Amino acid sequence: MSQTGATTPFSTSSTLTNSPILKEKETQLPGSYLSPSTPPGAGLIASASAILESVVSRNSEVVFGYDTAQQFGIGSLTKEWSKNGSGATYVEMQNRSGAGLTLAGRLGQGTSSKKDASGVLSAYTTPEGLGQMAPSLASLPPASHSGRVVLQVAAISALEPSLTLTPSLAPLSTSIPILPEGFAVVLSSSAQETADLAAASYNVPGSHIIHIFDQYAAAREVRQISYPGINSLSPAGNVEQALLQVGYSPFDYRGSATAKTVFVVLKGLLSSVLEAIADHVPEIGVVSVRVLRPWNAEKFLQVLPKTVSSVQVIDEVLQEGATGVLYEDVLGTIFALPAAPSVHKRSFTPTKILELASRPSELISLVETLSKSASTTPVQSLYPTNLKKLLFYGTSSTPLTSLPTVVAQSFVNTPGLAARLSTDFDAFSKAGGLSVSRVLISSEDAVAQNLPTKVILPDQEVEGTADFTAVLDQALLKTHDVLHNAKPKSLVLVFSQWTPEEVAANLATPSAEIARERGLAIYTLNSKAVAESLVGTDPEHKLVVENVLGHLAFLRLYAGASCTEAKLTKTANALFGDEVAGIEITKVASRLWSGIFQVPISAAAPADLKDAPVKALKSFEFNAVELESFRGLEAGDQESAALGSWRDAAKNILFREAYRLPRQDTLDTTQQNPSLRPDLEERTFLVTCSVNRRLTPLSYDRNVFHLEFDTAGTGLKYAIGEALGVHGWNDEDEVKDFCSWYGLDPSSVVTLSVPSANRGPGYRQTRTVFQALQQQVDIFGRPPKSFYAALADHAKSKEHRLALRFIGAAEGSSTFKKLSEVDTVTFADVLKMYDSCRPDFATLCELVGDIAPRHYSIASSQAAVGDRVDLLVVTVDWVTPSGSPRFGQCTRYLAALKPGQKVTVSIKPSVMKLPPDNMQPIIMAGLGTGAAPFRAFIQHRAWLKSQNIPIGPLVYYFGSRHRSQEYLYGEELEAYLAEGIITHAGFAFSRDQKQKIYIQNKMLEDGEMLASMLGGKAEGALGKGVFYLCGPTWPVPDVYEALIGALTQYAGFTREAAAEYIEELKEDERYVLEVY
């Protein structure tokens, strides 16, 4: 093999460090031990978004992960830490209109039990998701140390119809203007800045925070990064002080001190490129906005050069000509100046932003045009000369998917060097998907450290920039433009089973032309054949050896002419030790040395091809942050569901041990029955319905009913205030109708894998198709956005495929919202709407997912009722605009229960807990079925009294529409009042009189009593009352005001002091809300 003479900025000995073979699923390079308890200041090799998740998890009580953010790779680590108990509680959410109401309701509860989190609620979303949340954020109470919201917004979205991803911040143009007072909005661009601002976001107790970060590029890079020094921070009075503590200001200025033209841009990918351009184009400057709200006009003017005559405001907008969030702020600030420079609006749509991000040279031209600069700045001038750029193209079918990570690790721990890794995916241009990994190697003081790898190795520049290109799957040579980014005279390594001559022959005509014009040195390695010659066909050993061979092949070419076989062997020994997969490393290195061949590229195109039509090659499109097809099936992963026969069911029953099914006769009464919903993580019980009694008249339009379940012999125990999870079934007739329409035999058998975390690896269950659809598969539930995108892959009709992809993409949000919230379509409805989609039943089960349990507050005290659990339920039903009737799945199931029927249930803890001292007053406010937990409270106090145990006052406020129709448990309440169990009651039936009366009106009448019980005026426990509210969210503000009024009028508080006192009550769990 001839050497290319390619040089390297680093000597071989200085760049090679320990580099174990990695699994592709890992999101960090080795040596990074990231968790919510990572020591502040630690040096890590990780992505900024991973560190952001760690910061969020350690500083939050609850983290809400919206599906739009999960789609772009944010939330998986937080979810994992939540499951293993090392981080904040993680709640998966769907993005839709009014999504922010969940935060408002949860924040109003103020039930933080995680003292170091200080009642902070966090959420992951995107600019588009923020637009859905913004209107409802006005419902949030003011931020305080004991309760505030931090939104981490990943700046990334999808274009329609291509679904290509863009870093555009355009959706902010509709959400930022309607944000309520009390919100600060900060933006970050670089990786380290993302981590630092994530930490600073939790250091402003007086403000809700929105932090927007570059998930399109910078935040996803795996690189050297410092964990924020959280322990050294003290609570800041405002967001600017918080940023100052971590070394940042509201605005950054970059460029000439005497600039005549200044560009103003929000922090993000675009600002990173503009700042680099400002270092090379004369007489221009860039102001990057880090704090958008509150806008600080004075600080903005301080960074603006006095010499400026033209201010160009880069506004990111959804439609051409529209005004974004930045222009009016800048114009209003500059307009007040005595000699104001001209201010120009430059509105860029998401498509234009993607174009500029993919082709930095075009942004340079735009800057030079707008600034009327006579200079011509080459794009390469933005990058330092000692920067080496590596590019890897792979597919899900290649065993070398981890090679980019392995190569990056070769340089990552070397003093004086910095290595970065970024991987993008193209889900559509090839079956199974295509990956493009970029690795950058440079000195630590490189000027371009803050420029994302996607800018330094862009997708669409005409001039190639990669110093090294690796093609990990030979099939890509025929279909994709894999040499487009190769730099003239650079190295290309193709992993192929073809001979060098066959590689040359299989090069597509455009690629062969590029190879000739640019003088590329192309090499090939048959890593599969070499690995098999060393270790045979053992899949695990072969995988390891193939990656070692790939690693050594790169190092040999990278080192250039200075590399000898002896040096390579010595390096391999230092990297991997004496042997790999039982084979001596010297033998591996020797086979590698003799296994690389140069591909002969002719000086001119063959004569017979000169006039032949040229087939266009596919370009890489970045349309996915991660792909399931690139994840191998490992321990803990689940096998697919599979249709089978009754013979399969018989095998599972007869050979239990082989199929990991424990025998029921070996269980005691406290163990989970393995046949009882083994797919569920929670402990379940099989209880018997004994009473189903309607409480409202048959003529009344609301069916509120009382249920009693016999729990004898089940081992079910529950505490006061806990909730009962009901695992409801789908309607039998609807299931039969769906089976008939879909062409399913209801009696066919399906074998489903059970999550190994629940029952151990390999655990499976077998049931009929009818049982699966009735009891487990949520076929009549509401599909999330991701379902439409997944279903598109099964569409035989092109129109259906495009429509489903549109709905599942960011641009289809309004259509999805209508389908979900107005038409309230189900999974079954969507399948009927797009009937060319017919995934097989096993796939359908996986696409749809399982029926989630519905939780209802328990309406009984086990001490009082014994082996029984009671529920209070209202049937949920409605009619769609098209006239179709809809029913709440679980309330419909419960309403139809007959005495003797078995029901699968589980127990869920709740915030509704009795105070520790039985003498403490209890003040309860329940609306409608919100009366359920208070019936349990009253029962328990009555039971205590029957045991001659002293009890304190019990005050009960109850509200509904009509006394004659919704006086729930009225006879019981009258008896408790007569016995003195309930010491005071305030019943509000809003529509029984001309003027509506609500529970807050009754509370206002009892202000003096409430102030005495809650405000500490009474002595001892009698002054330490606990207030509870259960029911819908809407009365919370009025109830809050009633308590504020009571404390100010009768307890001597000022309004401010009363508000602070209620916050203290929240922390002490004496002001408890369970609202929905």
N, C-alpha and C positions, 0 to 999 in steps of 0.2 A: 504494500500500500504506500502510495506517495504521500508525504506530509505537505500540508498546505502552507506552513510557515505562519499560521495565524498566531497572533500574539495575545498575551493576557496582561492586564494591569497588575496582577498579583502573582507572585511566584507560587509554584506548585506547593511547596512546603508550607507556605503561609495560609493557603486557602483550604486545605483539607482537614476537616475535623470529623469527629464521630458522627455517623449518619445512619442510624438504624432504618430498616425498611418500615415504612409507615402504612397504615390502613388509610385508604382514600377518604373515609368518613371523617377523619380527624379535622378539626377546624383550627388547630394550633400546631405549630412545629414542636418537636420534642424539647423538653426543658421548661415548658410553660405549664405551671400548675395553677390554673385559674379557677377560682370559686368565689362565693360571696365573702369569704374570710381571707382573701389574699392580702398579705401585708401591704399597707400603703407605701408607695415609693419603690416597690419591687420592680426589677427589670424583667420584662416578659417578652416572649416571642408569640404574638397573638394578633388578632384583628382588633381594631378599635371598637367595632360593634360588639365583640365578645366581652371586652372590658366594660363597655357601657352596660351590658346586661348584668355583669357582676356588681357594678356600682348601684344599679337600679335595685337589684335583688337584696343587697345589704342595707339599703336605705329606705325600703318601702315596707309597709304592712301588707298590702295587696298589690299585685301587678295584673292589670287587665291587658291581655294580648289580643288585639283585633286582627281579624283574618287578613286584612290588607297588608299588615306588617308581617304576619307569619308567612305570607306568600313570598315576601322578599327577604326571608332569612332572619327575621328578628323574633325572638321569643323562645326558641327551642331550648337554649341553655337555661333560661329562667324556669321553664317548665320542668326540666330535669332536676334542677336544684330544689324546686318546690316538692317534687315527688319524693326525693330522698331526705327531705327535712332540713336541708342546709341553707335554704333561702326563703324569701317571701312567698306567701301564697300566690299561686298563679291561676288566673281565671281566663279561659278562652272565650272570646266574644266575637260576634258578627258585626261588621260595620254596616250601619244603616242610619237613617234619619232618626235623630233623638238619641243616638248612642251615648251621648254625654250624660243623659239622665241617670244612668247606672252609677256613674261617679258621684253625681249630686246626692242620690239616695244613700249611697254607701258612706259618703263623707258626713252626711247628716247624722248617721248613727253614732259616730265618734266612739267606737268600741275598741280602740287600739289596745291590744294585749302585748304588742311588741314594743317595749319602751324605747329601744334605740331607734326605731323607725319613726317615732313621734307622730303616728297617725297619718303618715304620708301614703297617698294612693298614687300609683304610677300607671301609665298606659302606653302601650306601643301602638303607633298608627303611622299613616303616611299623610302627605299634604292633602290628598283626596279624602282620606278618612277624617282629617281635621275639619274639612269643609262640612262633612256630615255631622260632626260633633258640635261645631261652633255655636249654632243657635241655642242648644240646650245648656251650654256652659254658663249662661246667665243664671241658671238655677243653683249654681254652686254657692255655698256660704262663703264669707270672706276667709281668706287664708289665715292660718294661725300656726303656732308651733305644734298644736295638738291635732291639726287637721288641714291638709292642703293637697293640691294635685300637681303632679309633674307629668307632662306629656312629652314623650320621646318620639320625635317625628322623623321617620326615615325618608330622606329626600330621594325618591325614586318612583317612577310611574310608567305605565305602558301606553304606547301610541296605538291608535286604531287606524287602519285595520291590520297593520302588520304585527302588532303586539310587541314590537321592539321597545326595549326599555330606554328611558330618558332620565337625565338628572334634573329635569325641569322643576322649578318651584312655582309654576304658573297657578296651580290651585289655591295658593295662598292669597291670590288677588281677590278671591271671594270670601275667604274665611277670616283673614286678619281684620278687615274693616268692621266686622260685627262682633269681635271679641269684647266681652265686658271689661270694665275697669278692674284692676287687680291682677291682670295677667301681664307677665313679662315674656317677651319673645326673643330668644337668642339663637344665633346660628353659628355653626362651626364648619370648617373646611378640611383641615388636615387631620390625620389620624390621632396625633397626640392631643390636638385641640379638642377633638371629639370626646376623648376620654376625660380631659380636664373639665370641659364644660358640663359633661354629664355629672361629674362630682359637684361642681359649683351649683348646679340646679337644685341640689338638696340642701343648700346652705343659706336659703333666703326664706325664713319662716313667715315673713309677712307678705308673701306673694305666691300666687300660682305661677308655674313656669312652663313654657313651651320651648323645648330645645330641638332644633332642626339640624340634622347632620347628613353628610353625604354618603348614603348607603349605596349609591350607584357605583362609587369608585373607592374613595379614600378609606372609608370605615370598614370595608370588606377586605382590605389588604392584610395579609399576615406579615408582620415585620417586627423589628425591635421597637418596643414601646414601654414607657414607664407607667406603672399603676399610679393613679392620682394620690397625692399625699393628703388623704382625707382627714387623718388625725390631727394635722396641723391647722385645720381651718376652724375659725370661730364663727358663730352665727352672724350673718351680714344684715345690715339694715335695708339694703336694696340690691338689685341684681348687679349694678355696676361695682359696688363694693365686693360682692362675691367674686366677680370676674377678676378684680384687682388682686385678690388674695391668691389666685392661681396664675397671675401674670399676664392678664389680658385686659384690653381697653375696649370701650364701646365701638370704636372705629380704628381701622388700620389704614395707614397711608404708605404707599409704595411708589417710587418713581422720582422724578426730578423735583428738586426743591424749588425750582422756578418754572414749574410746568405751566403751560398755557391752556392745555386741554386736560381735563380731569374726568375720568370715568367713575361713576358711582354704581356699585353693584352689591348685591347681597352676598354674604359669605357662602361659599359652596364651590362646586367644581369650576364654574366660570370665573369666580374671583381668583382661584389659584392660578389659572392660566393667564388672566389679565395682569396679575401681579408680576409674573415672570416676564411677560411682554414689556411691562413698564420699565424693566431693567435694561432694555435694549433699544427701545424706540425713544428718541430724544424729545424733550419738552412735553412729555405726557406724565400723568400720574393716575393712580387708582386709589379710590377710597372704598374699602370693603366694610360693609355694615355688619357688625357682630351683634349689636343690640338694636332690634327694630322697634320694640315696645318695652318701656316707654321711650319715645324718640327724644334724644337730647340734642336740641339745636345748637346749644352753646359748644358742646364737645365736637359736633360736626364741623362747625366753623373753625375751631382751633386746629384741626388737621388739614383744612383746605388751604393750599398755598395762596398767598396774597396776589401772586402773578396770574392767577387763572382768569381766562377770558371766556372760556366755553366749558360748560358742565354737561357731560353726556350721561344721562341716567338710563341704565340698563334695566328695563322692567320686563319681568317674565309674566306673560299673559296667556290666557286660553285662546283668545281670538285676536287676529291682526287688528291693530289700531286701538285696542282697548288700553285702559290705564291700569297699571299694576299697583302694588302696595308702596312703592318707593318714590315715584315721581312727585306726588303731592307733598310728601314730607320734605323732599329736597327743595322743591319750588317754593313752598311756604317759608322755609328757612332762609333761602338766598334772596327772596323777594324783599325782605326787610333791610338788606344791606344798602348803604348809600350809593355805592357804585357797583351794582350787582352784575355779575357775569351772565351771559345768556345761558338758559337751561333748556336742554333738548331731551325729548322723550324718545327712547329707542325700544320699541316693544318687540319682544321675541316670543314666538309661540313655542310650545314643546318640541315641535318638529325642527324648528330652527336651532333651538338649544342643543338638540341631539347632533345636528349637522356640525355645529361649532365644536362640540366636545369630541366628535369623531375625527375632525380635521382641523387641528390647531392652526395650520397655515392660513385657513380661511378667516379665523379670528384675527390673526396678525394683519391680514389685508384690510379687514374691516376697521381695525384700530388706526392703521395708517391712513385710510381714506377719511375717516371722521376727524382725525387730528390734522389732516392736510400735511402729513409728514412726507418729506421727499426721500426718506430712507427706505431701503428694502431689507427687511429682516428675515433671514432664513429660519425655518422652524427649528433646525438643528442647533441654532445658537441658544435656544432655551435650555439645553441640556449640557451638563459638564462633559468634557472630553473623556474623563476616566470612568464613564458609566458604561457598563456592559448590559446588553438587553437580550434576553433569551425568550424564545417563544415555543410553546408545546401545543400541538393539536392532537386531541385524542377522542376516542369514542367509548361508550359503555362496554363494548365487547373486548377491549384490549386489557391485558393484565397489567399494563404499565401506567394506569391512571394515577398512581402515587408518585411517579418518577419526578414531576416538577417539584413536589414537596421534598423529596430526597435530595435533589440537586440544590435547592435553596438552602437546605440544612448544611451542605458542605461549606457554606460561607458564613452562616449566620452567627456563629460564636467566635469568629476570628477578630481579635482586637484591630481596630482601625477600619474595619469593613462593615458595610450594611447590606443586608439582603432583604428583598421584598418579594412576596408572592401574591398574585391575584388570579382568580379563576372565574371565567364567565361560561355560560352555557347557551347553546342554541338548540331549542327543543323541537324545532320544526323541519330543519333542512335535511335531517337524516333520521331514520328510524332509530329509536333509542337515545337520540340526542348526540350532540357534539360539544366537546369542551375545548376552550382555549385558555391556557395558563401562561401568564407572563411572569418572568423572574427578572428582577433588576439587581445588579451587583454594583456597588460603588463604594467610595470612601465615605466615612461618616460625616465629613464636612462638605459633602457634595451640595452644590447650590440647589439642586433639584429635589432635595429630600421631601419637600412638601407637595411636589407635583405628583399626582396619582400615576400609577403605572399605566393606566388606560390612556393618559395624555402622552406619556413618553413613548408608549407603543400603541398608537391609535389604530382604529379599525380601517379608516378610509383614506389615509394619506397616499398621495400618488407615489411619493418616494419611499422606498423601503428603509426601515430603521433597525431591524433585528440583526444582532451580531451572530446569533445561533438560532436555527429553527429545527425543531424535532417533530417528525410526523410519526405518531405512535400507532397508526392503523394504515396499512398500505392502501386500503380501499379509498381513502381520501384523495389520493393522487389523481384518481379518475374523475372525482365529483366536485371537489372544492378547490378554491383558489388559495392553496396553502403556502405558496411561495410569494404571494403578493407583498408581504411585509419584510421579505428578506433583503438585507442590505447588500449592495454590490460587494463582491469578493468575500462574502460571508460563508459560514459553514451550514450545511443542512445534513441532518442524520435521519434516515428513513428506516424504521423497524419493519422488516418485510421478510416473507418467506420466498420472495423472488430472487433470482440471481441479479447481479448488478446490471447485466444487459436487459433483463426483463423489467427491472425498475425503470431504466431509461425508456424502454418501449412503451411502458404503461403511463409515463408522464403525459398528462393532457397537453395538447398543443400550446395553449397559452402559458402553461407552467414551463414547458420546455423552452419556449421563446424567452421567458424571464430568466431562466437559468443561463442561456447563452448570452443574452444582453448584459447581464450583471456579473457574469463570470463566477457563478456560484460553484462551490466545491461540495458536491453531494456524495454522501457515504451511506452505506447500508449495512445493517446487522440483522441476521436471522437469530434473534435472541431465543425464540422458541426452540429451534433445532439445537442450538448450543446448549441450552439448559437441559433438554432431554438427553443429550449425549452425556451430560454430567450426572444427573439425578434420576433419569428415567421419566415416567409419566406421573409420578406422585404429584397431585395438584398443589399441595401446600409447599413442598420443597421447590417445585418448578416455579411457582410464583415468586418465591424469595430470590431464587437464583436469577430469574429474568430481570428483576429490578436491580440486583447487584450488577449484572452485565450492562444494563442500561446506564447505571450510574458511572461505571468505569469507562464505558464508551464515551460518554460526555466528557469526562475528565481527560481522556486521552486526546480528543480533538481540541478541547479548550486549552490544554497546555501547549499545543502546537509542536513545533520542531524540537523543542527542548525535552520532550517526553521520550523516554526509552522504556523498553519492556521491564528492565530492572527497577526503574523509578516507579512505574505503574504498579508493579508487584509490591514494592515497599509501601506505597500509598494504600493499596488494597488491604495489606496486613494491618496498617494503622487504623483503617476505617472499620474493618470487620473482624479482626482477630485472625487466628490461625486457620479457621475453617468456616464455611457457610453451608448449612443444610447437610453437614457431615462430609463435605468435600473440602479438601485443602485449598486455601485461598490462592496459593501459588498456581494451582492447576486451573482455577477459575480465571485468573488474570492472564495466564498463558493462552487459554482458549479464546478469550476476548481479543487478545492482541492479534491472533491469527484469523479472527472471525470478522473483522471489519474490512470492507472493500469499497473502493471508490467507484462511483457510477460514471461510466463513460458518456459524456454529453458531446454530441457532434457539433462542429463549428457552424454548421448550417442545417436548416431543416431538410429532411429527406425530400428528394425531387417529387416523389409520388404524393406528398402531403401538401405541397406548396399551394395547389389550387383547390384542395379539399375544403369543404365547409367546416368551420370551426365551431364546436359546441361550447357555448358559454358555461363557465364554471360557476358554482354557487359561492356566494360570499357568506362569511360568518355574520349572523345577526344575534346580538345579545338580547335574548328574550326570556331568560330564566336565571335566577340566582343559584338554584340548586335543582337537581333532577333525581327522582327516585331511581331511575335506571342506572345511575352511577353508584348506587349503594348495594353492596353485596349482602347476601343473606347470612347473618352471623348469629351467634348465640343471642337469644332474646328476640330475634326477628321472627315473624310469623309466616308459616306456610299459607298458601292460598286456600280458600274454601274450595270444595270439590263435590260435584254431584256424584252419587254412587247408587248402590242398590241395597236391598234389605240384607244381602249377604255381608256388606260392609258393616252394617249395624250389628249383625250377629257376631262378627269377629270382635268388635269392640266390647260386646257384652261377655263373650266366652273367654277372651284372652285379655282380661283387664290389665294385668301387669305389663303386657307388651305394649298396650296403648296408654299406659300410665293413668289408669282409672282406678282409684282406691275403692275397695269393697265397702259398701255402706254398713255391713254388719260389723265392721271393725271400728266404727265411729262411736264416740260417746255423745251425750245430748248437747254438749257445749261446742262440738265441732261443726264446721260448715258441711252441709250435705252436698257432696260433689255433683249431684244431678240437678241441684237447684241453682239455675243460672250460673254455671261455672265461668262464664265469660265476664262476670262482674268482679271488680276488685273488692267491693265492700262485703261485709258479712251480711248474709240474707237469711230470712226466716219465712216459714210458710204458716200463715195465720188463717183463721176461719172467720168469714163474715157471719155475725150473729144477729145484727140489727141494721137495717137500711130504712130510715124513716125521714120522709119529707117534712121540713119544718115550715115551709111557706105554703099558702093555699094553692090549690091546683089552678085557680084562675089567675094567679099572680105570674108575671112574666119572668120571674127569676126562681129557679129551682135550687133552693138551699136545703141541703139534706144532712142528716146526722148518721154516722156510721159507727158501729162497734165491732171490734174483732176479738175473737177468743185467742189468747196467746198461751193457753195451758200446754205445758210440755214442750214448748219451743225453745225455751231459754232466753226469750226476748226480755230485755230489761231496758227501761228508759228513765231519764231524769225529767224533772219539771222543765217545761219550755222547749224540749227537744222536738225535732221534726221527724215525721215518718215518711220515708221514701217509698213510694208505691211504684212497683214495676208493672205498669199496665199493659194490657194486650190490645192489639188492633181489632177492629170490628170483624166478626167472622164472615159476614156476607160480603163485605168489601174485599176481604182477602180472597174469597172464592171468585169474585168477579175479576179481580186482577189476574189471578192464575189463569182464568179462562181467556182473558184478552191477551196475555203475554205468551200463551201457549205452554204453560207449565202444568205438569202433573202434580197435584197437591200431595199425592202419596209417595212421590219420589223421595229418596233419602239424600241429604246433604251432610257432608262432614266438615265441620268448622274447627279451625284451630283456636285454642284458648290462650290468651296472653300468658307467656311463661312467667311473668312477674307475679301472676295470680295463683297459678296452679303448678308451676314447675315446667321445665322444658319438655316439649313434645306432647303436652296434654291436648286431647281433642274431644269433641262432642259430636254425636251423630243424631240428627233429628229429621223429620220430614220437611218438605218444602213448605207445607201448610203451617207446621209448627214454627218454623223459622220466621215466616212472614207475619204470623199472628203474635208471636211472643217476643221476638228479638229484633228483626230487621225493621227499621223505622221508615217503611215504604210510604206511609201517609204523613210523614213529618215534613217540615219545610226545608228545602235544600239550601245549603250555603252557596256562596258564589263559586267556590272551588268545584262544586259538583258539575256546573255547566261546562267548565273548561275540561274537566275529566271526561264528561260524557261525549264531548266533541270528537274525541279519538275513536268513538264507536259509531259515528254517523256515516251511513252509506251515501246519503245525499249531501252534495257540496253545499247547498243552501243551508241545510240544517247544521253542518259543521261550522260554517262561517258565523251563523247566528249564535250558536252556543259559545264559540270562542269570544265573540263580541260581548255577550252577557257576562262571561267569566272574566273579562278583562277590566282594567280600571276605567276605560272609556264607556263601558256599558253599565255604569252604576245606576243611572236613572231607570233604565229598563229593568235591571235586577230589582231595584227598589219597588217599582210598580208591581212586578210579579210577586214579590215577597210580601209586601205590606198592603197592597190594594187588592190584588187578585188572590193573595194567600195560597199560591199553588203548592202542591205537594210533590214529592219525588215521582209518584205515580202520574200526576198531572203532566209533569215535564216530559216523561217518557211517552205519554200519549200525544203531546204537542209535537214532539220530534220523533215520530214513530219509525224513522229509518235507523234509529239507535236501538239496537237489540243486543246489549252485552249478555254473555251467558250468565246463568243464575249465580254461579260462584263469584264472578266479577261484579255482578250487580250488588251482591251482599257487601262486598268490600267498598264499593262506591258509595252506597247509601249509609252504612254504619248502623249502630244499634240504637234501639229506643232508650232514651235517657230516663231515669226515674224522675217522677214529679214529687216534690217535697211539700208536705202539709203539716202545719203546726199541730202538735198533739193536743187534743182538747180534754185530757184527763190526767189525773194524778194516780200513778200506780199504787201508791200507798193507800189511796182511798178506794180504788176499784179492783185491785188485785190483778188477776190474769186477764187483763182486758186493755185495749187501747182504743180511744175514741177519736174520731175526726169530724170536723165541720167543713163542708165542701159546698161550693156553688158551681153549678154546671156552666161551662163556657160554650156558647154557640153564637153564630153570626151568619149573615148572608152576604155573599160577595156582590160586587156591582153587576155581575152577569146573572145574579139570581140563584147561584148555587149555594146550598146550605153547607156550613162548615161546623165542625164540632171539635172541642178540645179533646185530644186523644184520651187523656187519663180521666178527666171528669166524666166523660161519656162511659168509659169502662166502669168507673166506680158507681155511677148512677144506676147502671144495669145489674149490679151485683144482687144475688139472691142469698138468703141465709143458707149456710152450709158450703158456699163456694170458697175455695182456697185462693189466697192472694200472697204473692211474693213481696216482702217488704224489707226495708233496711232502716237503720237509725242514723240521723244526722245531727250533730251538735248544733246548738243555737246560741245567740247572744241573749236570749230571754231566760235569765237565771234569777232565782229567788235570792234576796239579800241574805247574808250570813246570819243576821240576828232576827229572830222571829218577831221581835218587838218593833222593828223598823217599819214605819208606814209604807204601804204599797199604793201607788197611784197609777191606775191603769186606764188607758184610753184606747178603745177598740172600735174599729169601723167595719161593719158587715162581718164577714168571716174572720176578720182580725180579732174577733172575740175568742177564737179558739184557745190560744195559750192562757188567756185570763180565766177561762172556765177551769183550766187545770190549776191555776194559782188559787182560785177561790176554793176549789175542792180540797186542796192541800191544807189551806188555813183552817178549813172546817174540820178536817181530819185531826190536825194538831189540837184544836179546841176539844174534840171528843176524847183526846188522850190526856186532857187536863194540862196541856202545855199552854202557857200564856202566849197570846198573839197581839200584835199591834194593830193600828187602824188599817182598814182596807177601803180605798176609794175607787169607785168604778164609774168611768164615763163610757157610754156606749152610743153609737150613732148609726142610724139607717134611715130609710126614706119614710116608712109608715109603721106606726106601732102595731096596727092591726094585722100587718102582713110580715114584718121583719123584726119583731121583738124576739130575737133569738134567745132560746132558753129562758123566756120570760118568767115562767112559773118557778123555775129553779131560783132565779134572781130574787123574786119576791119572797121566797122562803128564806134565802140567805139574809135578806134585809130584816125580815121579822126576827131571825135568830141573832142578829147583831154581828154576823160574820162580816157582811158588807156594812161598814159604818156610815158610808155616805155614797149616794149614787147621783149621777147626772145623765139622764137619758135625753138624747136629742134626736127627734124624728123630724127630719128637715122639711118634709112636705105635708105635715099634718096641719099646718096653719099657713096663713097668707105670707107671713114673713119667715123665710127659711132660718132654721136654728140648727147650728152645728155644735160639735163637742167643745170647740174653742169658746163659743158663747157661754156654755155652762161653766167652763173653767174660769172665765172672766168674772162670773158671779161668785166664784169660790176663791177669789184671789187671796184673801186673808188666811184661809185655811191652808192653801197650797204654800204660801210664803212661810207659814209656821213649820210645816212639815219638811220643806225642802231648804229653807233658808237658815235653818239652825236656831230658830227662835225658841222652839220647844226644847225641853231638857232631855239629855241622854239620847237614847236610840230614837225617841219620838221626833227629834229634830233632824234625823238622818234618813228621811224618806227617799224612796226610789221611784222615779217616774218612768213609765213604759208606754210606748205607742206602737200599735200594730195595725197595719192596714195599708191603703194606698198612699202614695207619696204626697199628693196634692195638699193635704192639710198641714204638713210639717211647718211651713213658715208661719201660719196663723197660730198654731199651737205654741211654737217657739215665742211668738210675740205675747201670747197670753201669759206665759211663764215670766217673761221679761217684765211685763206690766205688774204681775203679782209681786215680784221681788223689789221693784222700784217703789211701788205704792205702799207696801206693807212691811218690807224688810229693811228699808233704809238704804238700798243700793242706788247708785247712779246707773244710767243705762249701760255705760261702758263697763262698770264693775259687775253688773248683772250678767252681761254677755260673757265676761271672763269667768264668772262663777259657774255658769252653765258649762263652759268648757272644762272646768275642774270637775264638775259632776260627770261629764262624759268620761274623763280619765279614771274617775273612781267607780265607773260603771253604775252610776246613780241616775243617769239620763240615757235611756236605752231605746233605740228605735229599730224596729223590724218592718221596713216598708218596701213596697214593690210597685 
